[in-house]
Amino acid sequence: MSAVAPGRDEELFVLEDGTDRYLLYAPLRRTVVALNGGAVGAVRRHLDRGGNGAIPGDAAVIDRLREVGLFDASVPAPPTTPPDYLFRPHEVTLFPTTRCNLRCVYCYANGGDRRQDMPWEIAQAAIDLVVANAVEVGREDIILGFHGGGEPTMAWSLLTRATLYAREKATAHGLQTKVHCATNGVLSPAQRRFMIEHFTGVNISLDGPAEWQDRQRPLVNGRGSFGRVMRTIGDFRQAKFPYGIRVTLTADGAPSLPGIVRFFHEHCPEIDQLHVEPVWYCGRCRTSGEHPPAEVDFSRWFLEAREIARELGFRLFYSGARLDAITNKFCAAPGEGFSVTPEGWATSCFEVSDPSDPRAELFHYGRFDRVAGRFVFDQGKLDRLRRLCVENIPHCRDCFCRWHCAGDCLAKSLPGDFTPQSHQGSPRCGLNRQLTLAELRDVAHRAAEPVASGRMDNG
């Protein structure tokens, strides 16, 4: 695969797709076209000559490409962060506790190994801040989330108090409140009822049938968690409460992904998307012996499972292959995310919650000041984070995925001095390219003949 227009404002890529078959891809135009070898030559000559002159037959190719929106004068602007961007978050994610009622074999944060709970004054100050910001910038709502290196519902008193306080505070200022939570789903009937009444939605980590869920996500006592999570889902389904599912795949579990897809279609037919991620080798993996699937294995089983999901009427999603997203950042980590650890640190990364983590030097950009009763931020650190958007990462400059994966997860990709120059690609780069190319191929080949276009208006 190669760029055919280096140094031009327009980003065009020729991607190999088999013998004498290619894809011409313009990411910012959201257009991909199937070409044969002759058409590729015409495109290269057109670009080399700046559009002036062509050999016989080239003009017809270029005219057909113009019909689908390529080679016109208006080049779409890439997504960038405004230079005058002000950090005024209207959304906060609280990490209420490091305690956990599970001992997942791959937990990135070693959840439950230490006990640290968030004091109320920290949660209150964070909510007060986002409400004040929402009023100041003219928002209609605030967003409150619960996540962290433990199970948020283990700090149930703080979670419920924060939810009710946020709704009361927002209502007093004429704002709506959206509340969401990432949970392992091991909830009591009372907890389920509270979420159904007060939350906008939840995301449940569930790795599939009992065989995989109980093996990978056991309770503290070693028993299986599958039955308890399914009871939670049963209550949510009965109440028609919005929920999502996140599946983590280990090396052993990857071949089971097609069956896992069928399982969720049968038991959770209302979900329209299943989120699947390969485990990352960190945290408890280092002691449990679990490993991520090999790139070729994850790609193979994901693509097979994706086709099954399509036939069943829902979508299989992996965060590194997001053809529907045109963005300059993988997540809010480059200076936009406002999450609060139990100790009161402001972090831009969900994966960096422990202040002893070496990456905290980059991602922790502020802290709750108990004397002042408010959060204090380091503007220099925020500016440093904001420079980590993909347009500033040299390694990504010639990659056709760069406006989709946007450099991938910074917490996994940045070694050493945490600068854009130190980013030498994500460990998932090969996988991201494979799966994105597969999506592009599907879009382009909906047409029967080469040099016919596929428009990605709906991703």
N, C-alpha and C positions, 0 to 999 in steps of 0.2 A: 504494500500500500504506500502511496506517496502523494504529496501535495503537488498539484499541477500549476499552482499560481503563487510561488514563493515571492514574498515581498510586495504583493498586491494588497489593496484594501479588501478585496473579495477573497474569502477563504473557500477554496475548492479542493477536493480530494478525489483522486482516483484510487479505488479500492478493488483489489483483485477478487474475482468471484468465480474462478474456474477457467478452463481453457477458453480463450478468446471471449471471456465474459467479464465485464467490469461494472462497477458502480461509480457514477459521478455524484459526489455529495457536496451540497452547499448547506452547512449547518445553520447559518443564520437565516437563510431563506426557508429552512425546513423543507428542503426538496432533495430527493434522491432520484437518480435516473439510471436505468440499465443501459449499458453501452456494449457494442461489440468492439473488436480491436480496431477496425477501421475508423469508427466514430471517435475512439480515444485519440487516434492520430490527428484527426481533424480538430479536436479540442486543443491539443497541444500546439498545433501550428497556429491556430487562431490566437492563443495566448502569447506565443512567442513573437508574433508579428503585431501585437497590440490591436488586433482586429482588422488590420490592413492587408488585404490580399489573401488569396487562398488558392489551393490547387482545385481542379474541377471536382465537384462533389462535396467539398467542405462546406460551402455556403448552405447547402440544403440541410446538413447536420446542424449547423449553428442556428439556422432559422427554426428548426424543430425544437431546439433547446430554448430558444427565446420564447417560444409559445408556452413553455411551462415556467417562465419567469427567470431564467438564467440569462446572464450577460446583459441585463439592462443597466441603465446608468445609476439607478438608486440602489446603493448597497445598504442592507439593514445594519443598524448600529449594534455593536455587541453590548451585552449587559455589563454595566460597570457600577461601582459604588460612587455616588456623587462626592466630589472633593469637599463639599461643605456639609457632609453628613454629620448630624448631631446624635449622640447616644442618649435617646430618651425612650427607653423600653416601655411598652404598654403590656408586655407579656413577661411573666416570671414562672420559672419551674423550680419548685422547692424540693430539696432532697431531705425529707424529714428525719431519716434515720439510716444507720448502717446495719441495723439488726435485720435478720431475715429468718423466715420460717422454713426455707428450703436450703439445701446444700448442693446447688447445681454443679455438675462436675466440670463445667467450663467457665464459671462465673468470672468475668473480667475484673471485678472489684473484690473478690474473695468475700462476698456478702455474708454477714453474720460472724466473721472472725473478730470483729471489734464492735464495741457498743458506743455509739455517739448519737445522741438525740438533739434535735434542734429546739432551742428555747423559743417560747412564744414571741418574745420581743423581736427576734430576728424575722420570723414569718410576718408579723404585723408590719414591721418597717418595710419589708419588700412589697407587700400589698399596697401600703400607703403610697409608695414611690410610683408603682405602675398606674395607680388610679390618678395621681396628680399629673403624671405624664400624659395619660390619655385625655384628660381635660385640657391640658395645655396645647396639645397638638390637634385637638378637634376630633379625636376618635369617637366611635360610637360604642366601643366595648373594651373590656380588658380580658386577658386570657391567663388563667391560673392552671398550672400543671403540677403533677407530683411524679417524681422519678427518683433516681439516685442509686447509690451503691448498695442499698438494702431494699427490702420490700416496704414501700411507702405506707401500706396499711398497718404495719407493725406499730407505727406512731399514730394510732387511730384518733386519739384525743386531739392531737395537733391538726391532723388532716381535716377532721370535721369542723373544728373551730376556725381554721383558716378558710375553709369553703364558705361557711356561713358569714364570716366577717367580710370576705371579699364581696359576696353578693350584697350584703347590707351597705358596705362602703360605696360600691359602684352604683347601686340604686339611688343612694342619696345624691349622687352627682349626675344622675340621668344616664347612666351607662348600663349596657348589658354585660353579663358575665358568662364566659365560657370556661368550663372546668373539665379537665381531662386527666387521665392517670395511666401510667404504665404499671401493670401489676402482674404477679404470677398467678392470680386467679384463685388462690386458696383463701376464700373469704367466707365469713359467717353469713347466715341469712340476714342478720341485721345490717351488716356491711353492704350486702347486695342491695337491700332496700334503700339505704341512704344514697348509694351511687345512682340507682335508677331515678330517684327523686331529684337529686341535686347536680348530677354530672351531665355534661354534654355527650360524653362517650369515654370509653376506656380501650386500651390496647392490652391484650392478654398474651403472655408468653406461654405457648403450648407447642410441644415438639411433635405432636401427632398421636397415634394410638398409644395405648398403655405400654406397649413394648418399648417405645422410645421415650415417652414422657417419664415413666417411672425409672428407667435406667439413667437418664440424663438429668432429671430434675426431681430428685427424691426429697422427702421431708427431712427435717433435722434428725428424726429418729431412724432414718433409713427406709421408711416405708414409702410406698408409691403415693404420688400426688394426683394421679390422673382422675380418679373418681371425684375428688373434691373440686377440681377445676371444671369438670364436666357438669357438676351440679350448679356451679356459678353460671356457666354458659346456658344451662337449661332455664334458669330464672331470667337471665337477660333476654333470651329468645321469647319466652312467654310474655315479657313486658314490652317486647319490640324495642328494646334499648340498644342503641348503636354500640357495637364493639368490633375490634379488629383482632387479627391473630398474627403473631410473629413466631416463626419457626427457625430454630438454629440447627444447622447440620454439622455433624462431626464427620470424620473420614468414614467411620463405620456406617453412619446413617444415610449417606448420600444416595446409595443405590435404592433406598426405600422411598425416595421423594415422589415418584409417580403414585405409589400406594398411599402416601401421606396426603397427596392432593385429592385422591378419591375419598379418603376418609373424611376430609373436611367438607367436601361437597355433600357427602351423605349426612354428616352430623351438624354442619353449620351452613346450610344451603343459602342463608340470607347474606353471607359475606360476598362482596363483589371483588375482593382482592385478598390474596394471601402473600404475606411478606416473608421471604426466605433469605437467610444470610448464612454463609459459611462461618463456622466458629473462628475466632481470632486466637492465635496461640499466645496467651498471656494469663495472668491471674491463676485460677485454680487448675487450668490445663497443665501448668508446670509440675503439679504434684499428682494429678489424676491420670496423666498419660494420654489424655485426649488430644487429638490433632485435627487441623482443618482438612477437608478433602483436597486431594490434588486438583490442580486447576483443570486438567482434562476431565477428571471425574465429575467435578461440580458442573462444568459446562455441559457435559453429555447428559447428565441426569436432569439438570435444570431445563434444558431445551426439550427433552422428552416430556417432562412434567408440564412444561408450558403449553405444549400442544394439547395435552389432556385437559388442562384447565380451560383452554379456549373452547374445546368441544363441549365442556360442561357449563360454559357461560360465565366464567370469572377469570380474573387476571392473576398471573404469578409475577411478583415484583421482587427485584433484587436492587439494592441501592446504588450499585456501581454501574448499572446499565439503564439509564433513564432517558430514553429517546424523546419522551414528551416534555422534558425539562430543558430550557435554555437558560443557563444561569452561570454566574462567575464564582459561585461558592457551593461546596458540597452540602454544607449545613450553615447554621448561624455562627459557627466558631470564629470566623474572621471579624470579630469585634461587634457582633450584633446580639449574640445569645446572652441572656441574663438568667442564669441558674444560680441557686444559693445552696451551699453545702451545709450540713448540720452545724459546723463551727462558725458559719457566717461568711465564708469566702464567696465572692462573686466569681463564677467560672463561666467561660463561654463554651465549654465542652462537657457533654454528659459523661464522657468516659474519664474525665480527670476531676475527681471529687476529693481525693485524699490529698491534703496539703503536703504530705511527704513524697508524693509522686514527683519525680524530676521535671515532668512536663508542666507542673503547676507554675513553674517560673514563667512560662509563656501564657497559659490559659487562665490563671487566676489574676484578675486585673483590679480587684477591689475587695473591700471587706466591710462588714457592719462595725461601726464605731459605737461602742456601748456608752461612751461618755456623751457623745453628741446625739445618740439615739437615731442615727441614720447611716446610710451606706456612703462610703467614700471611695471614689474611683480614681485610678491612675490613668490619666489621659494619654500619657506616653505609651503605656501598654496597650490601650485601645487602638491607638494609631498603628502600633507595631502589628497588632492582629489584623487590622484592616488591610495592611499591605500584603497579606497572605492570600488574596484573591487570585484566581487562576491567570488573569491577564498579566500578573507580575511574576509568574513562575516560568523561567526559561525552559525547563524540561518539558513542559506541556505545550509549548508554542506550536509545534508542527503535528500535533495529535488531533485526529478527527473527532475524538471523544471529549475534547477539552471543555466545550460548552455544555456537556451533559454531566460527566462525573466531576468536572471542575477541580481536578487535582485529587479527587477522592478524600477520604477521611484524613484530616491533618494530624490527628493524634496517632495515626498509624504510619504516616508518611514523612514526618519531619524529624530527622536526626540532628545531632550536634547543636548548631547555633540557632536553630529555629528561624532561619531566614528563607525568603523565596528561592535563593540560589542553592540552599542546602537540600531542597526538595528534588530528589532524583527519581521520582516516580513512586507510585504506590506499589506495595507488594501485590496488589490486585490488578495492576495495569493490564496484564495479558488477558485476564479473565474479563475485565471490563470491555476491552476491545472485541474479544470474541463474541460476547453476548450482544453488544451494540451492533456489530456487523451483522449478526444473525437477524436482528430486528430490521435493520436497513434492507437486507436482502428480501425479507418478507414483504416490506412495503413496495420495493421496486419491482418485484417479480409478480405482483398482482396483475401487471400488464403482460400480454402474451409475447410481445416482441421487444428486442433491444431498442434503445433510444426512445422508449416510452417512459413517461415519468410517473413517479409515485409522490403524491403530495402528502405531507404529514400534518395536516391541519388538526387532526385529533390525536397526534402522537403515534 
